[in-house]
């Protein structure tokens, strides 16, 4: 529990949440391009927020944008080939639990902290789980079947391989 009484959360930004919602909306109707205004109405989010999110997703290569009368936004690849990690990374940057958990990490304590290897295992397990969840899963209204136990014991770090 957090000192203020509510549980401590590892939390994604609202923009990442909105990106998943917008991407799921597009994935449910992949046969046609979607206008930003139409998407904003469908998911009940402000148009400027949806436009900003769409631009970030295009920049990350998850969506394609076409201008003109038949234009709009569409998935750059099938929903089954877009992962939760892809969506999170498009908005937040690399998925990592701690500074030392990602390739560009820069931590002064890494050599002496004594927890870096285990944090890296936790981070890799979370990334592995997020990699296994696709946009197709997120867009489906039925519950995702997740593994009961995370295979953290079987996670090997690149340094050990």
N, C-alpha and C positions, 0 to 999 in steps of 0.2 A: 504494500500500500504506500502511496505517496504521503508525505507528511501532512498534506492538507485533507487527507481522508479519501480521496478518489484514487483509483489504481493508476500507477505510472504507465504511460503508453509510449511505445515507439510509434511515432505519428508521421504520416505523410502529409504534405501540404494539401490545402483545399484544391489547388490547381491540379495536382496529380489525381485527386479524387474525381474532379470534373473531367479530366482527360479520359479516365477510364469510362465514365458515364457517356461521354460523347462518342468515344470509340465503340462502345457496346451498342449504342443507338445506330451507328453506321453499319456495324456488323450484322445487326438484325435485318437490315435491308440493303444488302451489298449490291443488288442488281442495278441500282441507280445512283448517280452522284447526288450529294446533299448540299444545299445552300446553307451558309452559316446561320442566316436568320431562321430558316426552317428547323435546323438543329437546336438553336437556342429556344425556340418555342416548344419543340418536342420534349426537351429535357428540363424546361422551365428554369433556365439560367440566363443571366444578362448577356445580351448580344456581344458587347465588348469583351467579356470574359471568355465566351465561346470562341470568338475570333482570335484572341491571343493564344488560346489553347490550340486551336487548329493550326496556327502558324508554327508553333513549337513542334507539333506532331509532324507537319510537313518537313520542317528542317531536319527532324530526326529520321526521316525516311519511312515513317509509318503510314502516312497518308499521301495521296497525290491530289493536286489541285488543278482544275481545268477552268479556264475562263470561257465566257460566252453563254448563249442561251441554253445549251445542254451541259453547261459547266457545273462545278461544285466539287465537293470533297468525296473521295472514295479511298478504300483501303489500298495500300501499296502492295500488299500480298494477302493471301487468305487469312482469315481470323485464326485458323488453327496453327498458323506459323508466326503469330505475334504473341509474345509472352507478356506476363505481368511485369517482368524485369524490363522489357523493352519500353513499356509505357512509363514506368517509374523513372527509368534512366532518361527518357526524352524530356521530362520535366525537372527532375531533381538532380540528375547527374548519376554517377556510378552508385550502385547499391552496396553499402558497406556499413557495418555496425559501429566501427571505430576508425580513427584516422589510419591505424596500421593495417586495417582490413582490406584496403584496396591498393591497386598497383601504384598509384601516384601518392600514396600516403606518406606523410612526413611527420614522424613522431620522435621527439627527443628521448622518450622513455623506453622505446622498443627494446633496447638491449638489456635493460635492467628491471622492467616492470614485472616480469614473470607471468603475465597473463596473455601476452600478445598471441602466442600460438593457439591458445584455446579460444580467444576472441575471433581469430581468423577461422577456426573450425565452425564456430557459431555463425559467423557471417557467411561462410561458404554453404552451410546447411540451409540458411534462409534463402540465399541466392538460388540454390538448387530447387528448393520448393517453389519459389517465384518463377523460375524457369519452366516448371512443370505445369503451371497454370497459364492457359492460353486465353486470348480474347474470346475465342469461341466458348470457353468455359464461363467466362465472366458475363457474356451476353445471354447465356442460357438462364432461364428463370428458375430452373431446378437446382437444388443444392449441389455444390461441388463435393465430390468424395475425395477427401484428403487422407493421406496416410495417418494411421493412428499414432505411430511412433516415428519421429524424425531419425534418419540414419546417421546421427552425428558421430557415432563411434566409428562408422566406416568412412568418414570424410578424411581424405588424405590431402595434405597441403602440397603445393607445388615443390616446396623445398625438400619434401620427403620422397617425392617420386623419383 
